[in-house]
């Protein structure tokens, strides 16, 4: 029996040493960087901003940015239409910096190239493309992420110092958003916009005046519409006046301050002023003394309008305030009532004396007693504009100065060109009544009769008989000459008588021949 084989000693497992491969370092580092960037993105990522615009022109998802002072605050994430297709919804992913702009005071608009008379801006977007601009507004306000975007850039930024004022106007003419505001031909602000209200009252125009020019707006300041071109005939010439080329195209507002108001305090923000139609109207509103006058006319006042000048000896002393037709008078007639304001400050310097100390009624009564009357004159024969002239009429006697409420009623006088035209019209009417046709027929008959008489047989026979008589007289003269001698007084007297008779016969013959050729000379006389 064989001995059992002793067991083999166990083998020692071969231990293999695993070495780290640097190939795995690359994805590990990439994962770490990706995790860090994701963390930074989440940390720096701001909220989603929702903007509503009428159109998405110039906007592109993933490209268009929101900027403030050329600093990117976010990027457009998506563009879609609203549920009713009336506008577009723009989603913007803001960054962490843009988060601070999302308050209720912020305003957003799209910066595009704009080519309008009042706005030439955004030209840099022709190369860089459109972007969304933001105005953060005043500090404060609550957090907000949904806004209605502006279709036009705001006229005033929140960081621009100045004041906003409210103007009330009957009409705005060519004024529009962005129209300039001038002070002494220097642009100091712009029109922010206007509001028609209910359409029954005045139009509200909001204007902004930049600092430090807002200190020039006083409570006594006057604003007027400086749009367009003003044409006038004055000083023997034709004058064109306009504020600037921009004011002609886009309209403009201008203002000034009276000299006595320069020391006054500036007006507060949102102060209300009236917007006058022209500079003349604004200047007239600055006169503190206005004496109301009234005059009545029964002739045509075509061309006379509110604001027409009232002058004395060619110098304006007031203006017309109202022209109204009065119908249904007690006697059944009609007349025109013209109301005026006499403004002595136009020609008289301001004094310390109060206007109440001046006896206006006495002064006007004395002037009326001296012949002062209100006349309607033509201010321009090109435009047919009329004005009221207070003239001294020679021979006009005293007249009582009546009152109509607070106004003084001045007697009127029809004069000037209109009176001359009325006289010519009256003469023309009288000439129309003269029967020129019948007179011409009678004159023609007279000429025919005269021609027949002078060229007839009886006239020729008469001249022949007269010639024979002269011949007989001549023969008698020769006999007498023989009897009395050649140098007697009788002979000389008779000779002179025959010479005069012969000259008369020649004149008669010449007259007869001329009238025979020109019978009209009996009425018209002898021509050249």
BAMARVEX-109281 format. One line per field, with one value per residue (C-alpha): residue in three letters; chain; z, y, x. Coordinates in Angstrom, 1 decimal. Each point is the difference from the previous one (the first is absolute). Layout:
# BAMARVEX-109281
res c(ALA  ...)
chain c(A  ...)
w c(Z  ...)
v c(Y  ...)
u c(X  ...)
This chain:
# BAMARVEX-109281
res c(UNK  UNK  UNK  UNK  UNK  UNK  UNK  UNK  UNK  UNK  UNK  UNK  UNK  UNK  UNK  UNK  UNK  UNK  UNK  UNK  UNK  UNK  UNK  UNK  UNK  UNK  UNK  UNK  UNK  UNK  UNK  UNK  UNK  UNK  UNK  UNK  UNK  UNK  UNK  UNK  UNK  UNK  UNK  UNK  UNK  UNK  UNK  UNK  UNK  UNK  UNK  UNK  UNK  UNK  UNK  UNK  UNK  UNK  UNK  UNK  UNK  UNK  UNK  UNK  UNK  UNK  UNK  UNK  UNK  UNK  UNK  UNK  UNK  UNK  UNK  UNK  UNK  UNK  UNK  UNK  UNK  UNK  UNK  UNK  UNK  UNK  UNK  UNK  UNK  UNK  UNK  UNK  UNK  UNK  UNK  UNK  UNK  UNK  UNK  UNK  UNK  UNK  UNK  UNK  UNK  UNK  UNK  UNK  UNK  UNK  UNK  UNK  UNK  UNK  UNK  UNK  UNK  UNK  UNK  UNK  UNK  UNK  UNK  UNK  UNK  UNK  UNK  UNK  UNK  UNK  UNK  UNK  UNK  UNK  UNK  UNK  UNK  UNK  UNK  UNK  UNK  UNK  UNK  UNK  UNK  UNK  UNK  UNK  UNK  UNK  UNK  UNK  UNK  UNK  UNK  UNK  UNK  UNK  UNK  UNK  UNK  UNK  UNK  UNK  UNK  UNK  UNK  UNK  UNK  UNK  UNK  UNK  UNK  UNK  UNK  UNK  UNK  UNK  UNK  UNK  UNK  UNK  UNK  UNK  UNK  UNK  UNK  UNK  UNK  UNK  UNK  UNK  UNK  UNK  UNK  UNK  UNK  UNK  UNK  UNK  UNK  UNK  UNK  UNK  UNK  UNK  UNK  UNK  UNK  UNK  UNK  UNK  UNK  UNK  UNK  UNK  UNK  UNK  UNK  UNK  UNK  UNK  UNK  UNK  UNK  UNK  UNK  UNK  UNK  UNK  UNK  UNK  UNK  UNK  UNK  UNK  UNK  UNK  UNK  UNK  UNK  UNK  UNK  UNK  UNK  UNK  UNK  UNK  UNK  UNK  UNK  UNK  UNK  UNK  UNK  UNK  UNK  UNK  UNK  UNK  UNK  UNK  UNK  UNK  UNK  UNK  UNK  UNK  UNK  UNK  UNK  UNK  UNK  UNK  UNK  UNK  UNK  UNK  UNK  UNK  UNK  UNK  UNK  UNK  UNK  UNK  UNK  UNK  UNK  UNK  UNK  UNK  UNK  UNK  UNK  UNK  UNK  UNK  UNK  UNK  UNK  UNK  UNK  UNK  UNK  UNK  UNK  UNK  UNK  UNK  UNK  UNK  UNK  UNK  UNK  UNK  UNK  UNK  UNK  UNK  UNK  UNK  UNK  UNK  UNK  UNK  UNK  UNK  UNK  UNK  UNK  UNK  UNK  UNK  UNK  UNK  UNK  UNK  UNK  UNK  UNK  UNK  UNK  UNK  UNK  UNK  UNK  UNK  UNK  UNK  UNK  UNK  UNK  UNK  UNK  UNK  UNK  UNK  UNK  UNK  UNK  UNK  UNK  UNK  UNK  UNK  UNK  UNK  UNK  UNK  UNK  UNK  UNK  UNK  UNK  UNK  UNK  UNK  UNK  UNK  UNK  UNK  UNK  UNK  UNK  UNK  UNK  UNK  UNK  UNK  UNK  UNK  UNK  UNK  UNK  UNK  UNK  UNK  UNK  UNK  UNK  UNK  UNK  UNK  UNK  UNK  UNK  UNK  UNK  UNK  UNK  UNK  UNK  UNK  UNK  UNK  UNK  UNK  UNK  UNK  UNK  UNK  UNK  UNK  UNK  UNK  UNK  UNK  UNK  UNK  UNK  UNK  UNK  UNK  UNK  UNK  UNK  UNK  UNK  UNK  UNK  UNK  UNK  UNK  UNK  UNK  UNK  UNK  UNK  UNK  UNK  UNK  UNK  UNK  UNK  UNK  UNK  UNK  UNK  UNK  UNK  UNK  UNK  UNK  UNK  UNK  UNK  UNK  UNK  UNK  UNK  UNK  UNK  UNK  UNK  UNK  UNK  UNK  UNK  UNK  UNK  UNK  UNK  UNK  UNK  UNK  UNK  UNK  UNK  UNK  UNK  UNK  UNK  UNK  UNK  UNK  UNK  UNK  UNK  UNK  UNK  UNK  UNK  UNK  UNK  UNK  UNK  UNK  UNK  UNK  UNK  UNK  UNK  UNK  UNK  UNK  UNK  UNK  UNK  UNK  UNK  UNK  UNK  UNK  UNK  UNK  UNK  UNK)
chain c(A  A  A  A  A  A  A  A  A  A  A  A  A  A  A  A  A  A  A  A  A  A  A  A  A  A  A  A  A  A  A  A  A  A  A  A  A  A  A  A  A  A  A  A  A  A  A  A  A  A  A  A  A  A  A  A  A  A  A  A  A  A  A  A  A  A  A  A  A  A  A  A  A  A  A  A  A  A  A  A  A  A  A  A  A  A  A  A  A  A  A  A  A  A  A  A  A  A  A  A  A  A  A  A  A  A  A  A  A  A  A  A  A  A  A  A  A  A  A  A  A  A  A  A  A  A  A  A  A  A  A  A  A  A  A  A  A  A  A  A  A  A  A  A  A  A  A  A  A  A  A  A  A  A  A  A  A  A  A  A  A  A  A  A  A  A  A  A  A  A  A  A  A  A  A  A  A  A  A  A  A  A  A  A  A  A  A  A  A  A  A  A  A  A  A  A  A  A  A  A  A  A  A  A  A  A  A  A  A  A  A  A  A  A  A  A  A  A  A  A  A  A  A  A  A  A  A  A  A  A  A  A  A  A  A  A  A  A  A  A  A  A  A  A  A  A  A  A  A  A  A  A  A  A  A  A  A  A  A  A  A  A  A  A  A  A  A  A  A  A  A  A  A  A  A  A  A  A  A  A  A  A  A  A  A  A  A  A  A  A  A  A  A  A  A  A  A  A  A  A  A  A  A  A  A  A  A  A  A  A  A  A  A  A  A  A  A  A  A  A  A  A  A  A  A  A  A  A  A  A  A  A  A  A  A  A  A  A  A  A  A  A  A  A  A  A  A  A  A  A  A  A  A  A  A  A  A  A  A  A  A  A  A  A  A  A  A  A  A  A  A  A  A  A  A  A  A  A  A  A  A  A  A  A  A  A  A  A  A  A  A  A  A  A  A  A  A  A  A  A  A  A  A  A  A  A  A  A  A  A  A  A  A  A  A  A  A  A  A  A  A  A  A  A  A  A  A  A  A  A  A  A  A  A  A  A  A  A  A  A  A  A  A  A  A  A  A  A  A  A  A  A  A  A  A  A  A  A  A  A  A  A  A  A  A  A  A  A  A  A  A  A  A  A  A  A  A  A  A  A  A  A  A  A  A  A  A  A  A  A  A  A  A  A  A  A  A  A  A  A  A  A  A  A  A  A  A  A  A  A  A  A  A  A  A  A  A  A  A  A  A  A  A  A  A  A  A  A)
w c(0.0  -1.2  2.3  -0.7  -1.8  2.3  -0.9  -2.1  1.7  -1.1  -2.7  1.0  -2.2  -2.2  1.0  -2.8  0.7  -1.8  -1.1  -0.4  -3.7  -0.8  -2.8  2.6  1.2  -3.1  0.4  3.7  -0.5  -2.7  2.4  2.7  -2.4  -1.3  3.5  0.9  -3.1  0.7  3.5  -1.1  -2.6  2.6  2.4  -2.6  -1.9  0.6  -0.4  -3.3  -1.2  -2.0  -2.4  -2.3  -3.3  -3.0  -2.3  0.2  -2.8  0.5  2.9  -0.2  2.6  1.4  -1.5  1.0  3.4  2.6  0.7  2.3  -0.9  -2.3  2.8  -0.8  2.6  -1.7  -3.3  -1.8  0.7  -2.1  -2.2  -0.3  -0.9  2.6  0.2  -1.9  -2.5  0.8  1.2  0.6  3.2  0.5  2.7  1.2  2.2  2.2  1.7  3.7  -0.8  -1.8  3.0  1.6  -3.0  0.4  1.9  -0.7  -1.0  -2.8  -3.7  -3.0  -3.7  -3.2  -1.4  -3.8  -2.7  0.0  -2.8  0.9  -0.1  3.8  0.7  -1.9  2.3  0.2  -3.0  1.7  -0.1  -3.8  0.7  3.5  -0.3  2.2  3.7  2.9  2.2  3.5  2.2  3.7  1.0  3.4  3.1  1.8  -1.4  0.5  -1.8  -3.4  -2.8  -2.6  -1.9  -3.0  -2.2  -1.5  -3.7  0.0  2.1  3.1  -0.4  3.4  1.8  3.7  0.6  -2.0  2.3  -0.8  0.4  -1.8  -0.7  -1.2  -2.8  -0.9  -3.6  -2.3  -2.7  -0.4  -3.7  -1.1  3.5  0.7  2.4  -0.2  -1.3  1.5  2.6  -0.6  2.3  -2.0  -3.0  2.2  0.4  3.7  -0.1  -1.9  -0.2  1.8  -1.4  -0.1  1.2  -1.7  3.0  -0.7  -3.2  1.3  2.1  -0.6  -1.1  2.6  -1.1  2.3  -0.5  1.7  0.6  0.9  2.9  0.4  -2.5  2.2  2.3  -2.8  0.2  2.3  1.0  -2.4  -3.0  -3.2  -2.4  -3.6  -3.1  -2.1  -2.8  -3.7  -1.8  0.7  -3.0  0.4  -1.9  2.1  -0.4  -3.7  -0.4  0.1  3.1  0.7  3.6  1.3  3.1  -1.7  -2.8  2.5  1.2  -3.6  -0.4  3.4  1.9  3.1  3.2  1.2  3.3  1.6  3.2  0.5  1.1  3.3  0.8  -0.2  3.8  0.6  1.3  -2.6  -0.6  1.7  -1.9  -2.0  0.1  -2.4  -2.7  -3.0  -3.5  -2.1  -3.8  -0.8  1.6  -0.5  2.0  2.7  0.2  0.1  2.9  2.0  0.1  3.4  -1.1  -2.5  -0.7  -1.7  -3.0  -2.3  -3.5  -2.3  -3.8  -2.7  -2.9  -0.8  2.4  -2.2  1.0  3.6  2.5  3.6  0.8  -2.7  1.0  1.3  -0.8  0.3  -2.7  -1.2  3.5  1.6  3.3  0.4  -1.7  -1.1  2.4  -1.6  -3.3  0.1  -2.2  1.8  -1.6  1.1  1.0  1.0  -3.4  -1.9  -1.1  0.5  1.1  1.1  3.5  0.3  3.5  0.6  2.8  0.3  1.5  1.0  1.1  -3.7  -0.3  3.6  2.4  3.2  2.9  3.7  -0.3  0.2  -3.1  2.2  0.5  -3.8  -0.9  -3.2  -0.7  0.0  -2.3  -2.5  0.1  -0.8  -2.9  -1.4  0.3  -2.1  -2.7  0.8  -1.7  -0.6  -3.6  -1.9  -2.0  -2.2  1.6  -3.1  -3.5  -0.7  2.7  0.4  3.7  1.8  3.1  2.2  -0.2  2.6  -2.2  0.5  -2.6  -1.1  0.5  2.3  2.9  3.6  0.8  3.3  1.2  1.0  2.2  -0.7  3.2  0.7  -3.6  -1.5  -3.3  -2.5  -3.0  -3.3  -3.4  -3.4  -1.8  -1.8  -3.1  0.8  0.0  -3.3  -1.5  1.3  -1.7  -3.2  0.2  0.5  -3.0  -2.1  0.9  -1.1  -3.3  -0.7  0.1  -2.8  -3.4  -2.0  -2.8  -0.7  0.2  -2.6  -2.3  0.2  -0.6  -3.0  -1.4  0.6  -1.9  -2.9  -0.2  0.3  -2.8  -2.3  0.7  -0.5  -3.2  -1.5  -3.0  2.0  1.8  -3.4  -1.4  3.0  -0.4  -3.8  0.7  2.6  -2.5  -2.6  2.6  0.8  -3.7  -0.4  3.1  -1.5  -3.2  2.0  1.9  -3.3  -1.1  3.3  -0.2  -3.3  1.4  3.3  -0.9  1.1  3.2  1.5  3.5  -1.4  -2.4  2.8  2.3  -2.7  -1.0  3.5  0.3  -3.2  1.2  3.3  -1.8  -2.4  3.0  1.7  -3.2  -0.2  3.6  -0.6  -3.0  1.9  2.9  -2.5  -1.7  3.4  1.4  -3.3  0.5  3.9  1.1  3.4  0.8  1.0  3.2  0.5  -1.2  -2.4  0.4  0.0)
v c(0.0  3.2  2.8  3.0  2.9  2.8  3.1  2.6  3.3  2.7  2.4  3.6  2.2  2.3  3.5  2.4  3.7  2.2  3.4  3.2  1.1  3.8  -0.6  0.2  3.4  1.8  -0.9  0.6  3.5  0.6  -1.1  2.3  3.0  -0.8  -0.2  3.3  1.8  -1.5  1.3  3.4  0.1  -0.8  2.5  2.8  -0.7  2.5  -0.4  -0.2  3.4  0.2  2.9  0.8  1.9  0.8  -1.5  -2.1  1.8  -0.2  -2.5  -3.5  -2.8  -0.8  3.1  3.2  1.4  2.3  2.8  2.9  2.4  -2.6  -2.6  -3.3  -0.9  -3.0  -1.7  -0.7  -3.6  -0.4  2.0  -1.0  1.5  0.7  -2.2  2.6  0.8  3.7  0.3  -2.0  -1.4  0.1  -2.1  1.3  -1.9  2.7  -0.4  0.7  3.6  0.6  -1.2  3.4  1.7  -1.9  2.5  1.6  3.3  -1.7  0.6  -2.1  0.8  -1.3  2.1  0.0  2.4  2.9  2.5  2.6  3.8  0.1  -3.1  -1.1  -2.7  -3.6  0.2  -2.3  -2.9  -0.1  -1.9  -1.5  -0.8  1.0  -0.4  0.6  3.0  0.6  3.1  -1.0  2.9  1.6  -1.9  -2.1  -1.8  -3.7  -3.0  -0.8  -2.4  0.8  3.3  1.6  1.3  3.5  0.4  3.3  0.9  2.1  3.7  0.3  -2.5  -0.4  1.1  3.3  3.0  2.4  0.7  -1.0  2.5  -0.2  2.2  0.6  0.8  0.3  -1.8  -1.3  0.6  -2.0  -0.8  -3.6  -2.2  1.1  3.6  2.4  2.6  3.3  2.9  2.9  -2.3  -2.6  -3.4  -0.7  -2.9  -2.0  -0.9  -3.3  -0.5  1.2  -1.1  0.9  -0.8  -0.4  2.1  2.8  2.0  1.2  -2.2  -0.9  0.2  -1.2  1.5  -0.6  2.8  -1.1  1.4  2.7  1.5  -1.1  2.9  2.4  -1.3  2.5  0.3  3.1  -1.9  -0.3  -3.0  0.2  -2.3  0.8  -2.4  0.8  3.3  3.4  2.4  3.7  3.3  2.7  2.9  0.0  -3.5  -3.7  -1.9  -3.7  -1.1  -3.6  -1.4  -2.6  -2.6  -2.7  2.2  0.3  -3.8  -1.4  3.0  1.7  1.7  3.2  2.0  3.1  1.9  3.7  2.3  0.7  -3.7  -0.9  0.1  -2.3  -3.5  -2.9  -1.8  -3.3  -3.3  -0.7  3.7  0.9  2.7  1.0  -0.6  3.0  -0.1  2.4  2.1  3.2  -1.6  -1.0  3.5  1.5  -2.3  1.5  3.5  0.6  3.0  -0.8  2.5  -1.6  1.9  -0.8  1.4  -0.8  -0.1  -0.3  -0.7  -3.2  -1.1  -2.8  -0.6  1.2  -2.8  -0.4  1.2  2.7  3.1  3.2  3.0  3.7  1.8  -3.3  -1.1  -3.0  0.8  -3.0  -3.0  -1.3  -2.6  -0.8  0.5  -0.8  0.5  1.6  -1.1  0.8  3.6  1.9  1.7  -3.2  0.8  -1.8  1.3  -1.3  0.3  0.2  -0.3  1.3  0.2  3.3  -0.7  3.2  -1.9  -0.5  3.7  1.2  -1.1  -1.6  2.5  -0.4  1.6  -2.5  -0.2  0.8  3.5  0.7  1.3  -2.0  1.2  3.6  -0.5  -2.0  2.5  2.9  -2.0  -0.8  3.7  0.9  -2.3  -3.4  -2.8  -3.8  -0.7  -3.3  0.1  -2.5  -1.3  -2.0  0.2  -3.4  -2.0  2.4  0.2  2.8  2.0  2.6  3.5  2.7  3.1  3.7  0.8  3.7  1.5  -2.7  1.7  -1.0  -3.3  -1.5  -2.9  -2.8  -3.1  -3.6  -1.8  0.5  1.1  3.4  0.3  2.1  1.6  -1.5  1.6  -1.6  1.1  -1.2  -2.1  -1.6  3.4  0.9  -3.3  0.7  3.4  -1.5  -2.5  2.7  2.0  -3.2  -0.6  3.6  -0.4  -3.2  2.0  2.4  -1.1  0.1  -2.1  2.5  2.9  -1.7  -0.6  3.7  1.2  -2.3  1.5  3.5  -0.7  -1.5  3.1  2.4  -1.8  0.1  3.7  1.1  -2.1  0.7  2.1  2.9  0.6  -0.1  2.4  2.3  0.1  0.7  2.9  1.4  -0.2  1.8  2.7  0.5  0.4  2.6  1.8  0.0  1.5  2.6  0.7  0.7  2.4  1.8  0.1  1.8  2.5  0.7  -0.6  -2.6  1.7  1.0  -1.1  -1.6  -2.1  -1.1  -1.0  -1.9  -1.8  -1.1  -1.2  -2.1  -1.5  -1.1  -1.4  -1.9  -1.5  -1.0  -1.7  -1.9  -1.1  -1.1  -2.0  -1.7  -0.8  -1.4  -2.2  -1.3  -0.8  -1.7  -2.3  -0.2  0.5  -1.5  3.1  1.8  -2.1  -1.2  3.1  0.2  -2.8  0.3)
u c(0.0  1.4  0.5  -2.2  1.5  0.5  -2.1  1.6  0.7  -2.5  1.1  0.5  -2.3  1.8  -0.8  -0.2  0.6  -2.5  1.4  -2.3  -0.4  0.1  -2.5  -2.8  1.2  -1.3  -3.7  0.2  1.3  -2.6  -2.7  1.3  0.1  -3.4  -1.3  1.6  -1.4  -3.4  0.2  1.1  -2.7  -2.6  1.4  0.3  -3.2  -2.7  -3.7  -1.9  -1.3  -3.2  -0.4  -3.0  0.6  -2.2  2.6  3.1  1.8  3.8  -0.2  1.5  -0.1  3.5  1.5  -1.8  1.3  -1.4  2.5  0.4  2.8  1.5  0.1  -1.8  -2.7  -1.6  -0.8  -3.2  -1.0  -3.1  -2.5  -3.6  -3.4  -2.6  -3.1  -2.1  2.8  -0.2  3.6  3.2  1.3  3.8  1.6  3.4  2.4  1.5  3.4  0.7  0.9  -3.3  -2.0  0.3  -1.7  -3.2  -2.1  -3.4  1.8  2.0  -0.8  1.0  0.1  1.6  2.9  -0.4  1.1  -2.4  -0.3  -2.6  0.0  0.2  2.1  3.1  1.5  1.0  2.3  2.6  -2.6  0.4  3.2  -0.4  -3.7  -2.9  0.1  -2.4  0.9  -1.2  -0.4  0.1  -2.2  0.0  1.3  -2.6  -2.9  -1.0  1.4  -1.5  0.8  -2.7  -0.1  -1.7  2.8  0.1  -0.4  1.9  3.1  -1.0  0.7  1.7  2.1  -0.2  3.6  -0.5  -0.5  -2.8  -3.7  -3.2  -2.7  -3.6  -1.3  -3.6  -0.8  -3.0  1.9  3.6  0.6  3.0  1.3  0.9  2.0  3.6  -0.7  2.6  -0.6  1.9  1.0  1.5  0.7  1.9  -1.5  -0.5  -2.4  -2.6  -3.6  -0.7  -3.5  -3.6  -3.4  -3.3  -2.0  -3.8  0.4  -2.1  2.5  3.5  2.8  2.6  3.6  2.8  3.5  3.3  2.6  3.5  2.0  1.2  -2.4  -3.0  0.9  -1.1  -3.6  -1.8  -3.6  -0.2  1.6  -1.9  0.1  -1.0  -0.1  3.0  -0.8  0.1  0.7  -1.5  -0.2  -0.8  0.1  1.5  2.4  -0.4  1.3  -1.0  1.3  0.2  0.5  0.6  1.6  2.2  -0.1  -0.9  -2.9  -1.3  0.0  -0.8  -1.5  1.4  -0.9  1.7  -0.2  1.3  -0.2  -1.0  2.8  -1.7  -0.3  3.7  0.4  -2.9  0.3  0.0  -3.3  -0.6  0.0  -3.3  -1.0  -2.8  0.4  -2.1  1.5  -0.7  -0.4  2.8  2.7  -2.2  -2.8  2.4  1.4  -3.4  -0.9  2.8  -1.5  -1.6  -2.1  -2.8  -2.7  -3.0  -1.5  -2.9  -0.8  -2.9  0.2  -2.6  2.4  1.8  2.7  1.4  3.6  -0.3  0.8  0.7  3.5  -0.1  2.0  -1.6  2.2  0.2  2.0  1.4  1.2  -1.6  -1.7  -2.2  -1.6  -3.4  -1.5  -3.3  -1.9  -3.7  -3.0  -3.0  -3.4  -3.5  0.4  -3.1  -0.1  0.5  3.6  3.3  3.4  3.4  1.2  3.8  1.5  3.5  2.5  1.9  3.5  1.8  3.1  0.8  0.9  0.3  2.7  -1.2  -0.1  -0.5  -3.4  -2.9  -2.2  -3.0  1.2  -0.4  -3.4  -0.4  -3.6  1.0  3.0  -2.0  -2.9  2.4  1.5  -3.5  -0.9  3.0  -1.2  1.5  -1.9  0.5  0.7  0.4  3.3  1.8  3.2  1.1  -1.2  1.6  -1.7  -3.0  0.5  -1.8  0.8  -1.7  1.4  -0.9  0.2  -0.9  -2.6  0.0  -3.4  -1.2  -1.9  -0.2  -1.8  -1.0  2.2  -2.3  0.6  -0.8  0.7  3.7  0.8  -0.1  -2.0  1.9  -1.8  1.1  0.6  0.0  3.2  3.0  -0.1  -3.3  -1.7  1.6  -1.1  -3.5  0.0  1.2  -2.8  -2.5  1.4  -0.1  -3.6  -1.0  1.9  -1.9  -3.2  1.1  -1.5  3.3  -1.6  -2.7  2.4  2.2  -2.9  -1.0  3.5  0.3  -3.3  1.4  3.2  -1.9  -2.3  3.0  1.9  -3.0  -0.6  3.7  0.3  -3.4  -0.9  -1.5  3.4  1.8  -2.5  0.3  3.8  -0.3  -2.4  2.3  2.9  -2.0  -1.0  3.7  0.8  -2.7  1.2  3.5  -1.3  -1.9  3.2  1.8  -2.7  0.1  3.7  -0.2  -2.6  1.7  3.6  2.5  1.1  -3.4  -1.1  -3.0  2.1  2.3  -2.9  -1.7  3.2  0.5  -3.6  0.3  3.3  -1.6  -3.0  2.3  1.9  -3.3  -1.1  3.2  -0.3  -3.6  1.1  2.8  -2.4  -2.5  2.6  1.4  -3.5  -0.9  3.0  -0.3  -3.6  0.8  2.1  -3.3  0.0  3.5  1.9  2.8  2.6  3.8)
